[in-house]
Amino acid sequence: MADPRATHSTKATTKLPQTGNETTTNVGLLGGLGLFLAGLLGRKKRRDQSDK
């Protein structure tokens, strides 16, 4: 007969760190801010060209 302990995992297993499961809002906020500032800069540039 096979050893029953060999087929079952032990209860005292070590847990791996859970990385990459959290959503990061900082990256989204920085991206949105960058797009907002680029839009403002583009509008200002267009306004300056139409004033000439």
C-alpha positions as CSV (number, residue, x, y, z in Angstrom):
1,M,0.0,0.0,0.0
2,A,1.0,3.6,-0.6
3,D,1.8,5.8,2.2
4,P,-1.3,8.1,2.7
5,R,1.0,10.9,4.0
6,A,2.8,11.1,0.7
7,T,-0.4,12.0,-1.2
8,H,-1.7,14.8,1.1
9,S,0.0,18.1,1.6
10,T,0.9,19.2,5.0
11,K,-1.1,21.8,6.8
12,A,2.0,23.8,7.8
13,T,2.8,25.0,4.2
14,T,4.4,28.4,3.8
15,K,2.4,31.0,2.0
16,L,4.0,32.9,-0.9
17,P,3.7,36.7,-0.9
18,Q,0.7,37.9,-2.8
19,T,2.1,40.5,-5.2
20,G,0.2,42.1,-8.0
21,N,-3.2,41.6,-6.6
22,E,-3.8,45.1,-5.4
23,T,-5.1,47.7,-7.9
24,T,-2.9,50.7,-8.1
25,T,-4.7,53.9,-8.6
26,N,-1.6,56.1,-8.5
27,V,-0.6,55.1,-12.0
28,G,-4.1,55.9,-13.3
29,L,-4.2,59.2,-11.6
30,L,-0.8,60.2,-12.9
31,G,-1.8,59.2,-16.4
32,G,-5.0,61.1,-16.3
33,L,-3.2,64.2,-15.0
34,G,-0.7,63.9,-17.8
35,L,-3.4,63.7,-20.4
36,F,-5.2,66.7,-18.8
37,L,-2.0,68.8,-18.9
38,A,-1.2,67.8,-22.4
39,G,-4.8,68.9,-23.4
40,L,-4.4,72.2,-21.8
41,L,-1.0,72.8,-23.5
42,G,-2.5,71.8,-26.8
43,R,-5.4,74.2,-26.4
44,K,-3.1,77.1,-25.5
45,K,-0.9,76.4,-28.5
46,R,-3.9,76.3,-30.8
47,R,-5.2,79.6,-29.3
48,D,-1.8,81.3,-29.7
49,Q,-1.6,80.3,-33.4
50,S,-5.1,81.5,-34.2
51,D,-4.4,84.9,-32.6
52,K,-1.7,85.7,-35.1
